[in-house]
């Protein structure tokens, strides 16, 4: 019998609100649940599979993270990686279609150290085999191993015991945006807060698409908030992997290779043309320097799977047609709409009614006229993202390169968005990523919790 270990320090954090956004798939079944689980009572099999951080891909963005240091310290004196005996489960903090997520900490670390807390996703492989969803769990693990980005999860450890498959990731103490939205006045975010979260989600989607990964499950419940106030996307079991071919293009060029090669126009004559030509004598260098953008979008990816969350699926998915990268940009439009107006635009009384609305109902905003210039720009962006024809949808051809240039994001430096001050979250004590060197220089503050 599995049993959750009570933590002597008491519960950390709070449960998130039950969401009305339920994920779906063409082979969806009722999700299993094993809320009380203890690794102390699991019989140790003669052979286990585990992976230490050294066997995982190096993560430059997290290489100096104190959480990595704690993992490395725990594995420094052993040949094999971590296993279930190295972790103590505190409480369940989430559940999904393929598994449950637990707050846990390393047994070797002192109680209350922030770096020792992690989120462990536990998947019952026998239950998934009955549902024919093992491939989804394997896909998520493959994707997690690929990621190295400030707004995406860090995989700290992976191991299998008995029929359980476990992945250890970072714990986000700020909750998720679905829960946080319900705590805002009017259950909606301010325009500035919505703009901030939309920008960070956009940067995360750009990175995923650059790797050829189509997310396919963007919704507020899957946008977690770290203790420093910045976001982290989660849940990649519905994602689709494809190929993305990086290219450097001018903003007005077509993504078609036959046209991009002829779209390199000569720089117009200006008083500074001579100086410019002296500095950059190579014509190829001049073309790259002048007004060029990096584009890496998996435009050729196609799938016929019926996956996603009802209120967030695109018209092509709702109609049972094949789909590609444009589904993520549709979901971004729904996401921004919900952040600003407190509801999704096509929600019906039933899931079937919602899907019909997505396919046939025109986009309508709560009020006839926007209250400010920023809201007008937000509506224009949402309208571009929620074009029902995927071929004409904003972002479908050049991805984030086109979405970033919209007036809604004017004045925002996407390269520095991680250094921006996040919106205030009541009850969340701000922290930042602390390096190992900084930990030695000063004592850590108490563990941040929401």
N, C-alpha and C positions, 0 to 999 in steps of 0.2 A: 504493500500500500504506500503510495507516495504521499508525502506530507511536507508542507512548506515550513521552513525553519523560522521560528519567531526570532526577530533580531533584538538583541538586548538594548540597542539604542532607540528602539521604537520605530515607527513607520517614518519613511522619508517621502516627502512629496504628497500629492493628492491624486485621486483618480480623475481621469478626464471625463467630460460629459459624454453620455451615450449619443452617438451620432445618428442622424437620419440618413446619412449618405452610406449606403451599403454597397460594397464592391460586388461585381458580378463577373461571371465568365461563362463561356458556352458549356462548361461542364460543372457549373457551380453546384455545391451541396451545402448542407448546414455545417457550420464550422464546429470542430470538436473543441472541447475545453477540458483542461486538467489544471485547475487553479491551485491545487495544493500539491506541491512537488518538493521533494527533498532528495538531493544527491547522496546524502548520508545513507539512505536506505536502499540505494541502487546496488545491486550485486555487481561486483567488478568482473567483467569478462576477461578472458585470458588475453585478448588482443583488442586494443583500442586504436582509433585513428585520431591523431592530433597534429596541430601545426603550430609551431612557435613563431614569434614575430620574425625571426631570422629566415624562416622558410617562406614567409609572406613577402610580397613585393614591398620594397622600401617606399615609405611615404614621406617625401621631402617636406610637405606641408605640416606633418605631425612629428617629424624626427626629433624635435626638441621638446615635445609635449611631455608633461610630467606623467600623464596616464600611460604613455609608451614606456617611460622609464620604470614604472611600477611593474609592467608586464615583463620587461627585459630582466629586471631584478629577480622576478619569480622564476624565470627559466634559465638563469645564468649558470646554475650548478647542476643542470640535468641535460641528458642527451635528447629526451623526448620533449614535446611541447606541453602546454597546460592541459589539464583534464578536469573533470567535474569536481574532483576532490579539492581543487585549488580555489573554488568559489563558494561563497555562502549566499544563498538566495534570501533576499529581504522581503520582497512582496511582488505580486503581479502588478504590472503597470499598464498592460495593454494586451489585447488579443486580436487576432485576425483570422483570415480564411484558412491559413495554412499553419498557424502556430500561435504561441503565447509569448509575451515579452515580460521578463522579470528584471527588477532592480537587483543587482548583486554586487558583491565586493570581494576582493581578494582576501583570503584568510590570512595571508602573510602580512597584510598591511594593518596599520593601527586604525582603530575605530574613529570615524569622523574625518578621515583624510579625504579631501575632495577627489584626488586622483585615483582613489581605490574603488570608486563606484562606477559601475558599468551597466549597460543594458544587455541582457542575454536573451536572444530569441531561441526558443526551444521548439523543435518540430518533431512530432511523432511520425516517423517515416512509415510505420505500419498503417496508421490511419490515412496517410496521404496515398499509400499504395491502393487502398480500397477506393479512394476517390479519384485515382488516376491523376494525381497532381504532383508527383515526385519531381517531374521536370521543372515545375515552377519553383520549387525550393532549390533545386540545383542551379537554375538560372540566376536566382537572387545571389547565391554564394559566388558564382562566377563574376557577376557584376560588382559585388562588394570588393572583390580582390583587385578589380581594375581601378577603383576610384581613389583619387587623391586630390581633394578639393575642399576649400574651407566651408562650403555649404552642402557637403555630402558626407555620408557616414564614413567613419574610420573603422576598419575591421582589425580588432586587436588579437583575436584568437578564434580558432575553429577546431572543434573536436566532435567525435561521435562516440556514444556509449550506448550499448544495447541497441534499442530501436529508436533512440533519440539522436537528433542532429542539432548541434548547438553552435551558434555564432555569437561572439562577444563584441559589442560595439560600444561607442560612447553613449553616455546617458545625458539626455537633455532635460534639465531641471525646470525649464520654463513652460513645459506643457506643449500643447499644439494650438494652432491658430483657430481651430474650430471652438475649442474651449475658451480661448482668450477673447474671441469675438463676442461670445455670449456674455462676457463680463464687461463689455464696453457699453457706454451710454447708447441706448437705442439698438444694442446688439450689432453695432457696426463700427468699423474703424474710421478715424478721420482720414481725409484725403492724403495728408502727408504721410501717415502711417501706412496706408494702403500702397502708396507709391513706393515707400521704402521696401516693404515686403515683396511687392511685385518685382522690383529691381533685383533683389537677391534671388528670387525664384527664377527670373529670366537668366541670370548669370549661371545658375546651376543647370538649367535646361540647355544652355549653350554648350556647356562642358559635356553633358551627357550626349548631345547630338554630335559633338565633335568626335566622340568615341564610337559613334554609330548606334547609340542606345536611345530608343524611343521609350519614354517613361510610361505613358499610358495610364497613370493612376494619380494624376495631380488633383489634389483636393485639400482643404484646410486641415483635415485630420492627419494628413501625411506630411504637413509642414510643421516640424518641431522647432522649438525655440531653445537655444542653448542658454546657459547661465549668463553669458555676456550679452544676450539680447538678439544675437544674429540667428539666422534660420538654418535648418538642416532638413533636406528631403529624406524621406524614409520609405520603406516597402518597395522592393523592386521585383517582386515575384510575377507581376503582370507585364514587365518590360519586354521589349523586343530588341534583339541585337541584329545589327546590319552593318553596312560599311558606309563611311563618310569620306569623301575625297576632298582634302583641304585645298583651298584656292585663295589667291589674293585678287580681288576684283575692285573695279571702280563702282561707286554707288549706283550709277545709272546703267551699269552693264547687265546683260542678261546672263543667267546661270548656264545657258546653253553653251557648251564648249565651242560650237561653231561660230558663235557670235562674240564670245568674250575675247577671242584672239584678234578680232578686228575692231574692238571697242577702245583701243588705247589711242586716244587723241593726243595731238601735240599740245604742249602747254602754251596758252595764249601769251602774246607779247606784253610785258609789263616793264616799268622802269627798272625792275630788279632782275630782268631776264638774263642780262650778261653775267651778273654776279652768281645767279643760280646755276647757269651753265658752266661757270668756272668751278663751282663747288662740286657739282655733279656732272662730270663730263660724259659719263656713260648714260646713254638714253634709257637703258633698262633700269638703272638706279633711279633716274628721274621719274619714271612711270610708277615705281613702287612708292617713292617718297610722297608724291603728290596725290592726296585724297584717295587712298586705297584702303580696302577693308578686308579683314580675314573672314572667309566663309568656309564652314565645314558642316554641311547639313546632309543627313541621310535621305536625300530626295528619292532614291530608287527603292527604298524599303517598302514592302507591301505585306499585308497580312489580312486574313479573312476571319480571324478569331473575334468572337463577340465578348470583349472584355472591357472593364472600366467600372465606373460608378454612374448609376443611371442619370443623375442630374448633370454630370460632367462629360458624358460621352458625346462625340461629335455626330452630326447628321449622317455621315457616311456609315458610321458604326451602328447607329440607331436603325438605319434602313437596311442593315445586313450586307452592306457592300464592303469591298476591300478598302483598306485604309493604310496610311503611311505616317510620315513625320508631322503632317498638318494637324493630327489629333491633339498633339501637345499644345499647339498654339490656340486651338479652340478652347482647350481646358484652361489655358492661362486667361483667356477672355472671361470665362465663367468665374474663375477665381477672383479676378479683379472686381467683377460686378458684385460678387457676394461680399467681398471685403468692404466695399463702399456702401452697398444698399442693404446688407443684412439678409439677403436671400438670393437664390439663383433665379435667372430670368425665365426658365422654361418649366419650372416645377409644377407637376400636376397632382391630383389627389391620389393617383396610383402610379406605379412604375410604368405601366403601359401608356397612361395619359402623358406622362413626362416624355417618353420617347416620341409620341406623336407630336407633341409640342415642339420638340427639338427639330424634327424634320419639317414641319409645316408652319408653325407659328412665327410671325415676324418678331424681331427684337424690339422690346418696348421698355422704356425707362420709367421709373416711378413718377417723375414729374415731367411736364412738357418742356420746360426750359431749365438749363443748369443754373445753379446758384452762384457759380464763380467761373473764372477762366480755366482754373485747374480742373474743375469738374467737367467743363466742356471738352477739354483735352482728353480727360479720362474716358468720356463717352465716345469720342472719336476713335480712340485706341480700341476700346471694347468692340465698337462696331466693325472695325477692320479685322479684329481677331475672330469675331463671330459671324463671318461670312459663310453661308451654308455650302457654297461651292468650294471644296478644298483647294482647287487649282487657283482660285482668286483670293484665298485667305492670306492675310498678312502673315509673313513668316514662312509660308509654305515652300517658297523657292530659295530664299537666302537666309532663312532662319532668324536668329537673334540679330544679325547684322542689320536687318530692316527694322525690327521691332525697337531696337535701341535708339534709333534716330527719330522716333516719334516725339512730338512736342510735349507729351506727358512727362517724358524723362529729360526735358531740356535742362541744362545746367548740372546734370548729375554725371559725375565721373565714374563710370563703371569699373575702371581699373582700381579705384580707391574706395569702392563701396564698403569693403570690409572695415575700413577705418572710420566710417561714419558712425555717429552716435545713434543707436537704435531707439525706437519709441519706448517710452517708460511703460513698464508692466508693474501694476500694483502688487506688492508682496514678493517681487523677485529682487533679490539682492544681487547687484551686478558684479560679475567677476570677469576675468579675462584668462586666456590660455597662459599658463605659467610654465616656464621652462624649468628643466632640472637645475640649472645653475641658480635661477631665482629662488627655487625652493630651498636651496642650501643657504642663500644669503638672508632670507627672511622667513618667518613663520607663516604658514598658510592661514587664511581666515577660515572660520567655520564653514562647513559644507553648505553651499547654496541650495535652497530648496524652494519649491513653488507651492 
